[in-house]
Amino acid sequence: MSDNENLWNDVPVYAWISLARRGMEKISLEQCFLKGCDNQDRNLLEPFKKESYEDEKRQVTIVHIKCNKCNRVFQLKMESLKKVARPTKPDDNKSEDEQALSMGLVYALDEKGNDLGHIGFY
């Protein structure tokens, strides 16, 4: 497996989109999110670079992906928010950090890092 293929391990397969009062819908992250491109074939997507950073409140991973259908580059930004909530019934055998609930958000960015929008939750 190539290094670029290993970058797919950092990208969740699906994100969940809120449908307001109608629930959630699953969407594949293995597609091009650039305007005017309808590529939904993972084989035509080539992840080539990863950036990561972390602080007390969040962990962020950005994967740069080239779409070989439209020959443009976009980025998927995965942001894990730590300690979003605590469980209602604490477990005395676990530390506060182990019990904290986290939430993942995924965004699409263009090649220059301009925000194309929130895709969903993972």
Phi and psi restraints in degrees (range 20) as a CNS / XPLOR table:
assign (resid 1 and name C) (resid 2 and name N)
       (resid 2 and name CA) (resid 2 and name C) 1.0 -76.1 20.0 2
assign (resid 2 and name N) (resid 2 and name CA)
       (resid 2 and name C) (resid 3 and name N) 1.0 164.3 20.0 2
assign (resid 2 and name C) (resid 3 and name N)
       (resid 3 and name CA) (resid 3 and name C) 1.0 -60.7 20.0 2
assign (resid 3 and name N) (resid 3 and name CA)
       (resid 3 and name C) (resid 4 and name N) 1.0 -37.5 20.0 2
assign (resid 3 and name C) (resid 4 and name N)
       (resid 4 and name CA) (resid 4 and name C) 1.0 -65.3 20.0 2
assign (resid 4 and name N) (resid 4 and name CA)
       (resid 4 and name C) (resid 5 and name N) 1.0 -37.4 20.0 2
assign (resid 4 and name C) (resid 5 and name N)
       (resid 5 and name CA) (resid 5 and name C) 1.0 -65.8 20.0 2
assign (resid 5 and name N) (resid 5 and name CA)
       (resid 5 and name C) (resid 6 and name N) 1.0 -34.3 20.0 2
assign (resid 5 and name C) (resid 6 and name N)
       (resid 6 and name CA) (resid 6 and name C) 1.0 -64.7 20.0 2
assign (resid 6 and name N) (resid 6 and name CA)
       (resid 6 and name C) (resid 7 and name N) 1.0 -24.7 20.0 2
assign (resid 6 and name C) (resid 7 and name N)
       (resid 7 and name CA) (resid 7 and name C) 1.0 -65.2 20.0 2
assign (resid 7 and name N) (resid 7 and name CA)
       (resid 7 and name C) (resid 8 and name N) 1.0 -24.9 20.0 2
assign (resid 7 and name C) (resid 8 and name N)
       (resid 8 and name CA) (resid 8 and name C) 1.0 -63.0 20.0 2
assign (resid 8 and name N) (resid 8 and name CA)
       (resid 8 and name C) (resid 9 and name N) 1.0 -24.7 20.0 2
assign (resid 8 and name C) (resid 9 and name N)
       (resid 9 and name CA) (resid 9 and name C) 1.0 -64.6 20.0 2
assign (resid 9 and name N) (resid 9 and name CA)
       (resid 9 and name C) (resid 10 and name N) 1.0 -21.9 20.0 2
assign (resid 9 and name C) (resid 10 and name N)
       (resid 10 and name CA) (resid 10 and name C) 1.0 -87.9 20.0 2
assign (resid 10 and name N) (resid 10 and name CA)
       (resid 10 and name C) (resid 11 and name N) 1.0 -6.5 20.0 2
assign (resid 10 and name C) (resid 11 and name N)
       (resid 11 and name CA) (resid 11 and name C) 1.0 -108.5 20.0 2
assign (resid 11 and name N) (resid 11 and name CA)
       (resid 11 and name C) (resid 12 and name N) 1.0 122.0 20.0 2
assign (resid 11 and name C) (resid 12 and name N)
       (resid 12 and name CA) (resid 12 and name C) 1.0 -61.0 20.0 2
assign (resid 12 and name N) (resid 12 and name CA)
       (resid 12 and name C) (resid 13 and name N) 1.0 148.5 20.0 2
assign (resid 12 and name C) (resid 13 and name N)
       (resid 13 and name CA) (resid 13 and name C) 1.0 -68.6 20.0 2
assign (resid 13 and name N) (resid 13 and name CA)
       (resid 13 and name C) (resid 14 and name N) 1.0 -38.9 20.0 2
assign (resid 13 and name C) (resid 14 and name N)
       (resid 14 and name CA) (resid 14 and name C) 1.0 -129.9 20.0 2
assign (resid 14 and name N) (resid 14 and name CA)
       (resid 14 and name C) (resid 15 and name N) 1.0 157.0 20.0 2
assign (resid 14 and name C) (resid 15 and name N)
       (resid 15 and name CA) (resid 15 and name C) 1.0 -126.7 20.0 2
assign (resid 15 and name N) (resid 15 and name CA)
       (resid 15 and name C) (resid 16 and name N) 1.0 157.6 20.0 2
assign (resid 15 and name C) (resid 16 and name N)
       (resid 16 and name CA) (resid 16 and name C) 1.0 -109.3 20.0 2
assign (resid 16 and name N) (resid 16 and name CA)
       (resid 16 and name C) (resid 17 and name N) 1.0 129.1 20.0 2
assign (resid 16 and name C) (resid 17 and name N)
       (resid 17 and name CA) (resid 17 and name C) 1.0 -104.5 20.0 2
assign (resid 17 and name N) (resid 17 and name CA)
       (resid 17 and name C) (resid 18 and name N) 1.0 132.8 20.0 2
assign (resid 17 and name C) (resid 18 and name N)
       (resid 18 and name CA) (resid 18 and name C) 1.0 -74.7 20.0 2
assign (resid 18 and name N) (resid 18 and name CA)
       (resid 18 and name C) (resid 19 and name N) 1.0 133.1 20.0 2
assign (resid 18 and name C) (resid 19 and name N)
       (resid 19 and name CA) (resid 19 and name C) 1.0 -109.2 20.0 2
assign (resid 19 and name N) (resid 19 and name CA)
       (resid 19 and name C) (resid 20 and name N) 1.0 37.9 20.0 2
assign (resid 19 and name C) (resid 20 and name N)
       (resid 20 and name CA) (resid 20 and name C) 1.0 57.3 20.0 2
assign (resid 20 and name N) (resid 20 and name CA)
       (resid 20 and name C) (resid 21 and name N) 1.0 -119.7 20.0 2
assign (resid 20 and name C) (resid 21 and name N)
       (resid 21 and name CA) (resid 21 and name C) 1.0 -84.0 20.0 2
assign (resid 21 and name N) (resid 21 and name CA)
       (resid 21 and name C) (resid 22 and name N) 1.0 -0.2 20.0 2
assign (resid 21 and name C) (resid 22 and name N)
       (resid 22 and name CA) (resid 22 and name C) 1.0 -99.2 20.0 2
assign (resid 22 and name N) (resid 22 and name CA)
       (resid 22 and name C) (resid 23 and name N) 1.0 8.7 20.0 2
assign (resid 22 and name C) (resid 23 and name N)
       (resid 23 and name CA) (resid 23 and name C) 1.0 101.7 20.0 2
assign (resid 23 and name N) (resid 23 and name CA)
       (resid 23 and name C) (resid 24 and name N) 1.0 -147.3 20.0 2
assign (resid 23 and name C) (resid 24 and name N)
       (resid 24 and name CA) (resid 24 and name C) 1.0 -129.6 20.0 2
assign (resid 24 and name N) (resid 24 and name CA)
       (resid 24 and name C) (resid 25 and name N) 1.0 152.4 20.0 2
assign (resid 24 and name C) (resid 25 and name N)
       (resid 25 and name CA) (resid 25 and name C) 1.0 -127.5 20.0 2
assign (resid 25 and name N) (resid 25 and name CA)
       (resid 25 and name C) (resid 26 and name N) 1.0 141.5 20.0 2
assign (resid 25 and name C) (resid 26 and name N)
       (resid 26 and name CA) (resid 26 and name C) 1.0 -87.2 20.0 2
assign (resid 26 and name N) (resid 26 and name CA)
       (resid 26 and name C) (resid 27 and name N) 1.0 135.2 20.0 2
assign (resid 26 and name C) (resid 27 and name N)
       (resid 27 and name CA) (resid 27 and name C) 1.0 -130.1 20.0 2
assign (resid 27 and name N) (resid 27 and name CA)
       (resid 27 and name C) (resid 28 and name N) 1.0 140.1 20.0 2
assign (resid 27 and name C) (resid 28 and name N)
       (resid 28 and name CA) (resid 28 and name C) 1.0 -75.9 20.0 2
assign (resid 28 and name N) (resid 28 and name CA)
       (resid 28 and name C) (resid 29 and name N) 1.0 137.6 20.0 2
assign (resid 28 and name C) (resid 29 and name N)
       (resid 29 and name CA) (resid 29 and name C) 1.0 -92.5 20.0 2
assign (resid 29 and name N) (resid 29 and name CA)
       (resid 29 and name C) (resid 30 and name N) 1.0 1.9 20.0 2
assign (resid 29 and name C) (resid 30 and name N)
       (resid 30 and name CA) (resid 30 and name C) 1.0 -94.2 20.0 2
assign (resid 30 and name N) (resid 30 and name CA)
       (resid 30 and name C) (resid 31 and name N) 1.0 60.4 20.0 2
assign (resid 30 and name C) (resid 31 and name N)
       (resid 31 and name CA) (resid 31 and name C) 1.0 -153.1 20.0 2
assign (resid 31 and name N) (resid 31 and name CA)
       (resid 31 and name C) (resid 32 and name N) 1.0 166.3 20.0 2
assign (resid 31 and name C) (resid 32 and name N)
       (resid 32 and name CA) (resid 32 and name C) 1.0 -85.1 20.0 2
assign (resid 32 and name N) (resid 32 and name CA)
       (resid 32 and name C) (resid 33 and name N) 1.0 133.0 20.0 2
assign (resid 32 and name C) (resid 33 and name N)
       (resid 33 and name CA) (resid 33 and name C) 1.0 -105.2 20.0 2
assign (resid 33 and name N) (resid 33 and name CA)
       (resid 33 and name C) (resid 34 and name N) 1.0 12.3 20.0 2
assign (resid 33 and name C) (resid 34 and name N)
       (resid 34 and name CA) (resid 34 and name C) 1.0 -83.2 20.0 2
assign (resid 34 and name N) (resid 34 and name CA)
       (resid 34 and name C) (resid 35 and name N) 1.0 143.6 20.0 2
assign (resid 34 and name C) (resid 35 and name N)
       (resid 35 and name CA) (resid 35 and name C) 1.0 -59.9 20.0 2
assign (resid 35 and name N) (resid 35 and name CA)
       (resid 35 and name C) (resid 36 and name N) 1.0 134.2 20.0 2
assign (resid 35 and name C) (resid 36 and name N)
       (resid 36 and name CA) (resid 36 and name C) 1.0 88.4 20.0 2
assign (resid 36 and name N) (resid 36 and name CA)
       (resid 36 and name C) (resid 37 and name N) 1.0 -2.7 20.0 2
assign (resid 36 and name C) (resid 37 and name N)
       (resid 37 and name CA) (resid 37 and name C) 1.0 -112.6 20.0 2
assign (resid 37 and name N) (resid 37 and name CA)
       (resid 37 and name C) (resid 38 and name N) 1.0 133.5 20.0 2
assign (resid 37 and name C) (resid 38 and name N)
       (resid 38 and name CA) (resid 38 and name C) 1.0 -111.9 20.0 2
assign (resid 38 and name N) (resid 38 and name CA)
       (resid 38 and name C) (resid 39 and name N) 1.0 21.6 20.0 2
assign (resid 38 and name C) (resid 39 and name N)
       (resid 39 and name CA) (resid 39 and name C) 1.0 -67.4 20.0 2
assign (resid 39 and name N) (resid 39 and name CA)
       (resid 39 and name C) (resid 40 and name N) 1.0 121.4 20.0 2
assign (resid 39 and name C) (resid 40 and name N)
       (resid 40 and name CA) (resid 40 and name C) 1.0 -123.5 20.0 2
assign (resid 40 and name N) (resid 40 and name CA)
       (resid 40 and name C) (resid 41 and name N) 1.0 20.2 20.0 2
assign (resid 40 and name C) (resid 41 and name N)
       (resid 41 and name CA) (resid 41 and name C) 1.0 -103.0 20.0 2
assign (resid 41 and name N) (resid 41 and name CA)
       (resid 41 and name C) (resid 42 and name N) 1.0 112.4 20.0 2
assign (resid 41 and name C) (resid 42 and name N)
       (resid 42 and name CA) (resid 42 and name C) 1.0 -57.8 20.0 2
assign (resid 42 and name N) (resid 42 and name CA)
       (resid 42 and name C) (resid 43 and name N) 1.0 -31.4 20.0 2
assign (resid 42 and name C) (resid 43 and name N)
       (resid 43 and name CA) (resid 43 and name C) 1.0 -65.8 20.0 2
assign (resid 43 and name N) (resid 43 and name CA)
       (resid 43 and name C) (resid 44 and name N) 1.0 -19.0 20.0 2
assign (resid 43 and name C) (resid 44 and name N)
       (resid 44 and name CA) (resid 44 and name C) 1.0 -96.2 20.0 2
assign (resid 44 and name N) (resid 44 and name CA)
       (resid 44 and name C) (resid 45 and name N) 1.0 4.5 20.0 2
assign (resid 44 and name C) (resid 45 and name N)
       (resid 45 and name CA) (resid 45 and name C) 1.0 -108.4 20.0 2
assign (resid 45 and name N) (resid 45 and name CA)
       (resid 45 and name C) (resid 46 and name N) 1.0 135.4 20.0 2
assign (resid 45 and name C) (resid 46 and name N)
       (resid 46 and name CA) (resid 46 and name C) 1.0 -128.6 20.0 2
assign (resid 46 and name N) (resid 46 and name CA)
       (resid 46 and name C) (resid 47 and name N) 1.0 97.8 20.0 2
assign (resid 46 and name C) (resid 47 and name N)
       (resid 47 and name CA) (resid 47 and name C) 1.0 -70.3 20.0 2
assign (resid 47 and name N) (resid 47 and name CA)
       (resid 47 and name C) (resid 48 and name N) 1.0 135.7 20.0 2
assign (resid 47 and name C) (resid 48 and name N)
       (resid 48 and name CA) (resid 48 and name C) 1.0 -133.0 20.0 2
assign (resid 48 and name N) (resid 48 and name CA)
       (resid 48 and name C) (resid 49 and name N) 1.0 -8.7 20.0 2
assign (resid 48 and name C) (resid 49 and name N)
       (resid 49 and name CA) (resid 49 and name C) 1.0 -155.1 20.0 2
assign (resid 49 and name N) (resid 49 and name CA)
       (resid 49 and name C) (resid 50 and name N) 1.0 145.8 20.0 2
assign (resid 49 and name C) (resid 50 and name N)
       (resid 50 and name CA) (resid 50 and name C) 1.0 -133.7 20.0 2
assign (resid 50 and name N) (resid 50 and name CA)
       (resid 50 and name C) (resid 51 and name N) 1.0 138.3 20.0 2
assign (resid 50 and name C) (resid 51 and name N)
       (resid 51 and name CA) (resid 51 and name C) 1.0 -124.7 20.0 2
assign (resid 51 and name N) (resid 51 and name CA)
       (resid 51 and name C) (resid 52 and name N) 1.0 141.3 20.0 2
assign (resid 51 and name C) (resid 52 and name N)
       (resid 52 and name CA) (resid 52 and name C) 1.0 -141.3 20.0 2
assign (resid 52 and name N) (resid 52 and name CA)
       (resid 52 and name C) (resid 53 and name N) 1.0 145.2 20.0 2
assign (resid 52 and name C) (resid 53 and name N)
       (resid 53 and name CA) (resid 53 and name C) 1.0 -153.9 20.0 2
assign (resid 53 and name N) (resid 53 and name CA)
       (resid 53 and name C) (resid 54 and name N) 1.0 160.5 20.0 2
assign (resid 53 and name C) (resid 54 and name N)
       (resid 54 and name CA) (resid 54 and name C) 1.0 -147.2 20.0 2
assign (resid 54 and name N) (resid 54 and name CA)
       (resid 54 and name C) (resid 55 and name N) 1.0 145.6 20.0 2
assign (resid 54 and name C) (resid 55 and name N)
       (resid 55 and name CA) (resid 55 and name C) 1.0 -136.5 20.0 2
assign (resid 55 and name N) (resid 55 and name CA)
       (resid 55 and name C) (resid 56 and name N) 1.0 -168.3 20.0 2
assign (resid 55 and name C) (resid 56 and name N)
       (resid 56 and name CA) (resid 56 and name C) 1.0 -63.7 20.0 2
assign (resid 56 and name N) (resid 56 and name CA)
       (resid 56 and name C) (resid 57 and name N) 1.0 -31.0 20.0 2
assign (resid 56 and name C) (resid 57 and name N)
       (resid 57 and name CA) (resid 57 and name C) 1.0 -101.3 20.0 2
assign (resid 57 and name N) (resid 57 and name CA)
       (resid 57 and name C) (resid 58 and name N) 1.0 -19.1 20.0 2
assign (resid 57 and name C) (resid 58 and name N)
       (resid 58 and name CA) (resid 58 and name C) 1.0 -156.5 20.0 2
assign (resid 58 and name N) (resid 58 and name CA)
       (resid 58 and name C) (resid 59 and name N) 1.0 159.8 20.0 2
assign (resid 58 and name C) (resid 59 and name N)
       (resid 59 and name CA) (resid 59 and name C) 1.0 -125.0 20.0 2
assign (resid 59 and name N) (resid 59 and name CA)
       (resid 59 and name C) (resid 60 and name N) 1.0 129.0 20.0 2
assign (resid 59 and name C) (resid 60 and name N)
       (resid 60 and name CA) (resid 60 and name C) 1.0 -121.5 20.0 2
assign (resid 60 and name N) (resid 60 and name CA)
       (resid 60 and name C) (resid 61 and name N) 1.0 132.6 20.0 2
assign (resid 60 and name C) (resid 61 and name N)
       (resid 61 and name CA) (resid 61 and name C) 1.0 -127.4 20.0 2
assign (resid 61 and name N) (resid 61 and name CA)
       (resid 61 and name C) (resid 62 and name N) 1.0 130.0 20.0 2
assign (resid 61 and name C) (resid 62 and name N)
       (resid 62 and name CA) (resid 62 and name C) 1.0 -119.4 20.0 2
assign (resid 62 and name N) (resid 62 and name CA)
       (resid 62 and name C) (resid 63 and name N) 1.0 123.7 20.0 2
assign (resid 62 and name C) (resid 63 and name N)
       (resid 63 and name CA) (resid 63 and name C) 1.0 -112.0 20.0 2
assign (resid 63 and name N) (resid 63 and name CA)
       (resid 63 and name C) (resid 64 and name N) 1.0 124.1 20.0 2
assign (resid 63 and name C) (resid 64 and name N)
       (resid 64 and name CA) (resid 64 and name C) 1.0 -88.3 20.0 2
assign (resid 64 and name N) (resid 64 and name CA)
       (resid 64 and name C) (resid 65 and name N) 1.0 130.9 20.0 2
assign (resid 64 and name C) (resid 65 and name N)
       (resid 65 and name CA) (resid 65 and name C) 1.0 -131.8 20.0 2
assign (resid 65 and name N) (resid 65 and name CA)
       (resid 65 and name C) (resid 66 and name N) 1.0 132.5 20.0 2
assign (resid 65 and name C) (resid 66 and name N)
       (resid 66 and name CA) (resid 66 and name C) 1.0 -99.1 20.0 2
assign (resid 66 and name N) (resid 66 and name CA)
       (resid 66 and name C) (resid 67 and name N) 1.0 130.5 20.0 2
assign (resid 66 and name C) (resid 67 and name N)
       (resid 67 and name CA) (resid 67 and name C) 1.0 -93.8 20.0 2
assign (resid 67 and name N) (resid 67 and name CA)
       (resid 67 and name C) (resid 68 and name N) 1.0 119.4 20.0 2
assign (resid 67 and name C) (resid 68 and name N)
       (resid 68 and name CA) (resid 68 and name C) 1.0 -83.2 20.0 2
assign (resid 68 and name N) (resid 68 and name CA)
       (resid 68 and name C) (resid 69 and name N) 1.0 0.2 20.0 2
assign (resid 68 and name C) (resid 69 and name N)
       (resid 69 and name CA) (resid 69 and name C) 1.0 -87.6 20.0 2
assign (resid 69 and name N) (resid 69 and name CA)
       (resid 69 and name C) (resid 70 and name N) 1.0 -47.2 20.0 2
assign (resid 69 and name C) (resid 70 and name N)
       (resid 70 and name CA) (resid 70 and name C) 1.0 -100.9 20.0 2
assign (resid 70 and name N) (resid 70 and name CA)
       (resid 70 and name C) (resid 71 and name N) 1.0 -3.1 20.0 2
assign (resid 70 and name C) (resid 71 and name N)
       (resid 71 and name CA) (resid 71 and name C) 1.0 56.5 20.0 2
assign (resid 71 and name N) (resid 71 and name CA)
       (resid 71 and name C) (resid 72 and name N) 1.0 39.1 20.0 2
assign (resid 71 and name C) (resid 72 and name N)
       (resid 72 and name CA) (resid 72 and name C) 1.0 -126.5 20.0 2
assign (resid 72 and name N) (resid 72 and name CA)
       (resid 72 and name C) (resid 73 and name N) 1.0 168.6 20.0 2
assign (resid 72 and name C) (resid 73 and name N)
       (resid 73 and name CA) (resid 73 and name C) 1.0 -115.5 20.0 2
assign (resid 73 and name N) (resid 73 and name CA)
       (resid 73 and name C) (resid 74 and name N) 1.0 138.8 20.0 2
assign (resid 73 and name C) (resid 74 and name N)
       (resid 74 and name CA) (resid 74 and name C) 1.0 -134.8 20.0 2
assign (resid 74 and name N) (resid 74 and name CA)
       (resid 74 and name C) (resid 75 and name N) 1.0 171.8 20.0 2
assign (resid 74 and name C) (resid 75 and name N)
       (resid 75 and name CA) (resid 75 and name C) 1.0 -128.1 20.0 2
assign (resid 75 and name N) (resid 75 and name CA)
       (resid 75 and name C) (resid 76 and name N) 1.0 142.9 20.0 2
assign (resid 75 and name C) (resid 76 and name N)
       (resid 76 and name CA) (resid 76 and name C) 1.0 -108.0 20.0 2
assign (resid 76 and name N) (resid 76 and name CA)
       (resid 76 and name C) (resid 77 and name N) 1.0 123.0 20.0 2
assign (resid 76 and name C) (resid 77 and name N)
       (resid 77 and name CA) (resid 77 and name C) 1.0 -107.4 20.0 2
assign (resid 77 and name N) (resid 77 and name CA)
       (resid 77 and name C) (resid 78 and name N) 1.0 115.3 20.0 2
assign (resid 77 and name C) (resid 78 and name N)
       (resid 78 and name CA) (resid 78 and name C) 1.0 -104.9 20.0 2
assign (resid 78 and name N) (resid 78 and name CA)
       (resid 78 and name C) (resid 79 and name N) 1.0 122.9 20.0 2
assign (resid 78 and name C) (resid 79 and name N)
       (resid 79 and name CA) (resid 79 and name C) 1.0 -121.8 20.0 2
assign (resid 79 and name N) (resid 79 and name CA)
       (resid 79 and name C) (resid 80 and name N) 1.0 116.3 20.0 2
assign (resid 79 and name C) (resid 80 and name N)
       (resid 80 and name CA) (resid 80 and name C) 1.0 -99.2 20.0 2
assign (resid 80 and name N) (resid 80 and name CA)
       (resid 80 and name C) (resid 81 and name N) 1.0 115.1 20.0 2
assign (resid 80 and name C) (resid 81 and name N)
       (resid 81 and name CA) (resid 81 and name C) 1.0 -87.1 20.0 2
assign (resid 81 and name N) (resid 81 and name CA)
       (resid 81 and name C) (resid 82 and name N) 1.0 123.2 20.0 2
assign (resid 81 and name C) (resid 82 and name N)
       (resid 82 and name CA) (resid 82 and name C) 1.0 -86.8 20.0 2
assign (resid 82 and name N) (resid 82 and name CA)
       (resid 82 and name C) (resid 83 and name N) 1.0 151.1 20.0 2
assign (resid 82 and name C) (resid 83 and name N)
       (resid 83 and name CA) (resid 83 and name C) 1.0 53.5 20.0 2
assign (resid 83 and name N) (resid 83 and name CA)
       (resid 83 and name C) (resid 84 and name N) 1.0 49.6 20.0 2
assign (resid 83 and name C) (resid 84 and name N)
       (resid 84 and name CA) (resid 84 and name C) 1.0 -69.4 20.0 2
assign (resid 84 and name N) (resid 84 and name CA)
       (resid 84 and name C) (resid 85 and name N) 1.0 -37.1 20.0 2
assign (resid 84 and name C) (resid 85 and name N)
       (resid 85 and name CA) (resid 85 and name C) 1.0 -155.1 20.0 2
assign (resid 85 and name N) (resid 85 and name CA)
       (resid 85 and name C) (resid 86 and name N) 1.0 165.2 20.0 2
assign (resid 85 and name C) (resid 86 and name N)
       (resid 86 and name CA) (resid 86 and name C) 1.0 -109.8 20.0 2
assign (resid 86 and name N) (resid 86 and name CA)
       (resid 86 and name C) (resid 87 and name N) 1.0 150.8 20.0 2
assign (resid 86 and name C) (resid 87 and name N)
       (resid 87 and name CA) (resid 87 and name C) 1.0 -66.4 20.0 2
assign (resid 87 and name N) (resid 87 and name CA)
       (resid 87 and name C) (resid 88 and name N) 1.0 151.2 20.0 2
assign (resid 87 and name C) (resid 88 and name N)
       (resid 88 and name CA) (resid 88 and name C) 1.0 -72.2 20.0 2
assign (resid 88 and name N) (resid 88 and name CA)
       (resid 88 and name C) (resid 89 and name N) 1.0 -27.3 20.0 2
assign (resid 88 and name C) (resid 89 and name N)
       (resid 89 and name CA) (resid 89 and name C) 1.0 -116.7 20.0 2
assign (resid 89 and name N) (resid 89 and name CA)
       (resid 89 and name C) (resid 90 and name N) 1.0 95.9 20.0 2
assign (resid 89 and name C) (resid 90 and name N)
       (resid 90 and name CA) (resid 90 and name C) 1.0 -63.2 20.0 2
assign (resid 90 and name N) (resid 90 and name CA)
       (resid 90 and name C) (resid 91 and name N) 1.0 147.6 20.0 2
assign (resid 90 and name C) (resid 91 and name N)
       (resid 91 and name CA) (resid 91 and name C) 1.0 -102.1 20.0 2
assign (resid 91 and name N) (resid 91 and name CA)
       (resid 91 and name C) (resid 92 and name N) 1.0 116.4 20.0 2
assign (resid 91 and name C) (resid 92 and name N)
       (resid 92 and name CA) (resid 92 and name C) 1.0 -67.0 20.0 2
assign (resid 92 and name N) (resid 92 and name CA)
       (resid 92 and name C) (resid 93 and name N) 1.0 -16.7 20.0 2
assign (resid 92 and name C) (resid 93 and name N)
       (resid 93 and name CA) (resid 93 and name C) 1.0 -85.8 20.0 2
assign (resid 93 and name N) (resid 93 and name CA)
       (resid 93 and name C) (resid 94 and name N) 1.0 -5.9 20.0 2
assign (resid 93 and name C) (resid 94 and name N)
       (resid 94 and name CA) (resid 94 and name C) 1.0 -118.0 20.0 2
assign (resid 94 and name N) (resid 94 and name CA)
       (resid 94 and name C) (resid 95 and name N) 1.0 149.5 20.0 2
assign (resid 94 and name C) (resid 95 and name N)
       (resid 95 and name CA) (resid 95 and name C) 1.0 -72.7 20.0 2
assign (resid 95 and name N) (resid 95 and name CA)
       (resid 95 and name C) (resid 96 and name N) 1.0 167.4 20.0 2
assign (resid 95 and name C) (resid 96 and name N)
       (resid 96 and name CA) (resid 96 and name C) 1.0 -61.6 20.0 2
assign (resid 96 and name N) (resid 96 and name CA)
       (resid 96 and name C) (resid 97 and name N) 1.0 -39.0 20.0 2
assign (resid 96 and name C) (resid 97 and name N)
       (resid 97 and name CA) (resid 97 and name C) 1.0 -64.5 20.0 2
assign (resid 97 and name N) (resid 97 and name CA)
       (resid 97 and name C) (resid 98 and name N) 1.0 -38.1 20.0 2
assign (resid 97 and name C) (resid 98 and name N)
       (resid 98 and name CA) (resid 98 and name C) 1.0 -69.8 20.0 2
assign (resid 98 and name N) (resid 98 and name CA)
       (resid 98 and name C) (resid 99 and name N) 1.0 -28.1 20.0 2
assign (resid 98 and name C) (resid 99 and name N)
       (resid 99 and name CA) (resid 99 and name C) 1.0 -85.9 20.0 2
assign (resid 99 and name N) (resid 99 and name CA)
       (resid 99 and name C) (resid 100 and name N) 1.0 -21.5 20.0 2
assign (resid 99 and name C) (resid 100 and name N)
       (resid 100 and name CA) (resid 100 and name C) 1.0 -63.2 20.0 2
assign (resid 100 and name N) (resid 100 and name CA)
       (resid 100 and name C) (resid 101 and name N) 1.0 140.4 20.0 2
assign (resid 100 and name C) (resid 101 and name N)
       (resid 101 and name CA) (resid 101 and name C) 1.0 -91.5 20.0 2
assign (resid 101 and name N) (resid 101 and name CA)
       (resid 101 and name C) (resid 102 and name N) 1.0 141.1 20.0 2
assign (resid 101 and name C) (resid 102 and name N)
       (resid 102 and name CA) (resid 102 and name C) 1.0 -117.1 20.0 2
assign (resid 102 and name N) (resid 102 and name CA)
       (resid 102 and name C) (resid 103 and name N) 1.0 168.8 20.0 2
assign (resid 102 and name C) (resid 103 and name N)
       (resid 103 and name CA) (resid 103 and name C) 1.0 -142.8 20.0 2
assign (resid 103 and name N) (resid 103 and name CA)
       (resid 103 and name C) (resid 104 and name N) 1.0 137.3 20.0 2
assign (resid 103 and name C) (resid 104 and name N)
       (resid 104 and name CA) (resid 104 and name C) 1.0 -106.9 20.0 2
assign (resid 104 and name N) (resid 104 and name CA)
       (resid 104 and name C) (resid 105 and name N) 1.0 134.1 20.0 2
assign (resid 104 and name C) (resid 105 and name N)
       (resid 105 and name CA) (resid 105 and name C) 1.0 -118.7 20.0 2
assign (resid 105 and name N) (resid 105 and name CA)
       (resid 105 and name C) (resid 106 and name N) 1.0 145.0 20.0 2
assign (resid 105 and name C) (resid 106 and name N)
       (resid 106 and name CA) (resid 106 and name C) 1.0 -128.4 20.0 2
assign (resid 106 and name N) (resid 106 and name CA)
       (resid 106 and name C) (resid 107 and name N) 1.0 135.7 20.0 2
assign (resid 106 and name C) (resid 107 and name N)
       (resid 107 and name CA) (resid 107 and name C) 1.0 -126.3 20.0 2
assign (resid 107 and name N) (resid 107 and name CA)
       (resid 107 and name C) (resid 108 and name N) 1.0 152.5 20.0 2
assign (resid 107 and name C) (resid 108 and name N)
       (resid 108 and name CA) (resid 108 and name C) 1.0 -102.2 20.0 2
assign (resid 108 and name N) (resid 108 and name CA)
       (resid 108 and name C) (resid 109 and name N) 1.0 136.2 20.0 2
assign (resid 108 and name C) (resid 109 and name N)
       (resid 109 and name CA) (resid 109 and name C) 1.0 -127.1 20.0 2
assign (resid 109 and name N) (resid 109 and name CA)
       (resid 109 and name C) (resid 110 and name N) 1.0 151.1 20.0 2
assign (resid 109 and name C) (resid 110 and name N)
       (resid 110 and name CA) (resid 110 and name C) 1.0 -81.0 20.0 2
assign (resid 110 and name N) (resid 110 and name CA)
       (resid 110 and name C) (resid 111 and name N) 1.0 -175.5 20.0 2
assign (resid 110 and name C) (resid 111 and name N)
       (resid 111 and name CA) (resid 111 and name C) 1.0 -59.3 20.0 2
assign (resid 111 and name N) (resid 111 and name CA)
       (resid 111 and name C) (resid 112 and name N) 1.0 -32.7 20.0 2
assign (resid 111 and name C) (resid 112 and name N)
       (resid 112 and name CA) (resid 112 and name C) 1.0 -89.4 20.0 2
assign (resid 112 and name N) (resid 112 and name CA)
       (resid 112 and name C) (resid 113 and name N) 1.0 0.7 20.0 2
assign (resid 112 and name C) (resid 113 and name N)
       (resid 113 and name CA) (resid 113 and name C) 1.0 90.7 20.0 2
assign (resid 113 and name N) (resid 113 and name CA)
       (resid 113 and name C) (resid 114 and name N) 1.0 8.0 20.0 2
assign (resid 113 and name C) (resid 114 and name N)
       (resid 114 and name CA) (resid 114 and name C) 1.0 -72.7 20.0 2
assign (resid 114 and name N) (resid 114 and name CA)
       (resid 114 and name C) (resid 115 and name N) 1.0 134.8 20.0 2
assign (resid 114 and name C) (resid 115 and name N)
       (resid 115 and name CA) (resid 115 and name C) 1.0 -68.6 20.0 2
assign (resid 115 and name N) (resid 115 and name CA)
       (resid 115 and name C) (resid 116 and name N) 1.0 123.4 20.0 2
assign (resid 115 and name C) (resid 116 and name N)
       (resid 116 and name CA) (resid 116 and name C) 1.0 -97.0 20.0 2
assign (resid 116 and name N) (resid 116 and name CA)
       (resid 116 and name C) (resid 117 and name N) 1.0 -8.8 20.0 2
assign (resid 116 and name C) (resid 117 and name N)
       (resid 117 and name CA) (resid 117 and name C) 1.0 130.7 20.0 2
assign (resid 117 and name N) (resid 117 and name CA)
       (resid 117 and name C) (resid 118 and name N) 1.0 160.7 20.0 2
assign (resid 117 and name C) (resid 118 and name N)
       (resid 118 and name CA) (resid 118 and name C) 1.0 -77.2 20.0 2
assign (resid 118 and name N) (resid 118 and name CA)
       (resid 118 and name C) (resid 119 and name N) 1.0 126.6 20.0 2
assign (resid 118 and name C) (resid 119 and name N)
       (resid 119 and name CA) (resid 119 and name C) 1.0 -87.2 20.0 2
assign (resid 119 and name N) (resid 119 and name CA)
       (resid 119 and name C) (resid 120 and name N) 1.0 -49.0 20.0 2
assign (resid 119 and name C) (resid 120 and name N)
       (resid 120 and name CA) (resid 120 and name C) 1.0 172.2 20.0 2
assign (resid 120 and name N) (resid 120 and name CA)
       (resid 120 and name C) (resid 121 and name N) 1.0 -160.0 20.0 2
assign (resid 120 and name C) (resid 121 and name N)
       (resid 121 and name CA) (resid 121 and name C) 1.0 -115.3 20.0 2
assign (resid 121 and name N) (resid 121 and name CA)
       (resid 121 and name C) (resid 122 and name N) 1.0 149.5 20.0 2
